[in-house]
Amino acid sequence: MTAPDVAARPRLFYGWVVLAAGIAMIMVGVALIFSLAVFLPPLEEELGWSRSLISGIALVNWLVFGIGAFTWGTLSDRIGTRRVVSAGAGLLGAAMLLSSQATSAWHLYAAFGVLGAAGASAFYVPLSAMAIRWFAARRGLALGLVNAGMGLGIMIGPPLARALITALGWRATFAVFAALTWSVALAVVGRLYDRPADVGLREYGHGAAAFRPATPSLAFEPGQALRHPAFWLIALVHFCCCAAHSGPIFHMVAHAMDLGVGKMAAAGMLGLSGGVSIGGRIGAGLLADRFGAKPALVGMLILQAVTLSGYLAAEGELPLFAVAVAFGFAYGGAMPLYALVTREYFGERVIGTAFGGIFFVSAVGMGLGAFAGGWLHDVLGSYWTLHLSSMLIGVAGVVAALGLRAPEPLAAPVLAGGR
């Protein structure tokens, strides 16, 4: 595809168009993945599946999502973001269509859990890496906006799924989601360009001080970054963060319904949490631009641990909504900061590979948290132990984050001919 004529529109920095396209794709992917929480009650009622069985789909989903994020992130460094996102959208749409035909648990495990995750994982890491390449001084804001796509997905996906399930049934809802994925991809994928140079720009904006050129990349090779202790400590922090919030997010609708909240209100609670997370994501990005990524991350992790404790006492509809709002802001605020920390520590040249590896570890935490919530409910009859465990894991994440230290930059390799 021919690059857009940005010279004819000098007042519009094309990075904003790229960000908008990225937000749209991330929104669709997250909306579909998180909508599984809304499918849990109808699948339980119609097919007689236990919550741990259905939650196992989320475990498989996040494990595959993590592997896919690392694979797609590495590929995006080599073949470009547009090709990666196009392939992912094709797979995700096919997964939703196949899910609509499921008649047994293994069908849904294979379609939604494996193929759906393989497709959706092509969006977040490559598009976050793309945002980093387009923006310099406002990287925090750019990543906050890209992450807002996740919040929009959580805000829109569950209520939309609930409304469609009520009107059409869960099978038709999966089919509608397939059409939605392919339609959005056709509309926005052509707008994705990896770097300003791809559209003829030699600077980060048209004379705007806020978009100064990026500093030279650190000299880490992919293998060096993946073996460095700092990489694994960031991964551990991200794991704890996701293991802490995934269970309460995935089981938010079922937990609220168990406590007497209506179906649509419970789905709206999850949607509201996702909507509020948008403010957390953008706000945390702005804080990172001003104070640094690590201080912003530690602050958001502390807030997440505190808000998780609210679920131990909240029972009525209004208290549950209040906790969901605070919780959404906290977990949303933490998410864009891991890519920023990774870029600050290892440079943008290997950001797709390094952040993809870190996200893989975090996805294991997401899967385990969601599965553990269903298992604990089946064994103990409530979600109280889930919320206590989530709070304690959140505290562990704070402790680990306090130990983050940037690695020493490596000497740049000497190239043949002295260049």
C-alpha positions, 0 to 999 in steps of 0.5 A: 500500500502506498504511504499517505501524503503527509506532506499535504497535511503538515499540521496533522502528525500522522502518529495520531492516525497510527495510534487511532488504528492501533486503539481500534484493533486492541479494543476489538481483541480485548473486547472478545477475549474478556467477553468470555466472562459474560458467556460463563453463566449461559454456558453453565446453565445450558451445557451444565459445565462447571465454572472451573471447566469454563475458567480453564478456557481462560487459562488456556487462552492466556497461556496461548496469548502469552506465547503468541504475544512473544512470537508476534512481537518478535515477528513485528520487529522483522516483518512489520506490524501491519502484516502481523496484525492482519494475520491475527485479525484473520485468525481471531475472526475464524476463532469466533466463527468456530466458537459459535458451532461448539457442542462440547468443551474441547471445541471451545477450548480449541476455538476460543482458547487456542485459536482465538488467543493466537489471533488476539495476541497479535495486537497488543505487543506489536502495536505498543512497540509501534507507538514507542517508535512513533513518539519520543517525549510523549511516549507515556501518553502514547502508550496510555492511549494505546492501552486505552483500547484495552479499557474500551474493549472491557467497557464495550465488550461485556455489555455488548456480549450480554445484550447480544446473548439476551437477544440472539443467544450465545452462538449467534453472538460469537458469529457477530463477533467474527464479523466485527473483527474482520470489519474493523481490521479491513477499515484500519489495518491499512493505516498502520506504519511502523515508523515515521520514515515509512510515511516520509517523515524524518522527525517526530512531528512537524516542528513540535517540541513535544515530538523530538527524535528518539534517542539512539537505541541501547545496544542490547541484542534480543538474546542479551535482553532475554537473559538479563536479570532486569528482564526477569524482574520486570516479568515477575512484577508483571506476572504478580500484577496480572495474577492479582487482577485477572481473577477478580476481573474474569469472575466480576460478573459471576461474583456480582450475580452470586450476590444478587446483582442482575445480569445486565447490571453485573455485565455493566459493572465489568464494562464500567471497570474497563471504562474507568481503566481508560482514565488510569491508563492515560493518567499513568502514562502522563505520570510516567512522562513527568516522574518516570515509569518506575515511580508511576508503576509502583504507585499504581501497584500499591493502589491496585493492592489496596482496591483489591482489599475492598472486595473482601467486604463489599456485598451490596450492588452499590459497594460492588460498583464503587470497588469496581470503579477504583479497581478499574482505575488501578489495574488500568493504570499499571498496564501501559507502564511495563512497555515503558520500563522495558523500553527505558531498560533495553531500548526500542530496537528490541522492544517487540522481542523484550516486551513480548517475552515479558508479556508472555510471563504476565499472561501465565499470571492472567491465566492462572488467576482466572482459573484459580478463581473458578476452582476456588469457587467450586471448592469453597463456594465463594470468591472470598479466598480468591480476593484475599489471595489476589490482594496478597499477590498484589502486595508481592508485586509492589515489593518486587517493583521496588527492586527494579534497577536499570541495567548498564548500557552495553557497548555498541557492536563494532561493525565492519568498515568502521561504520 
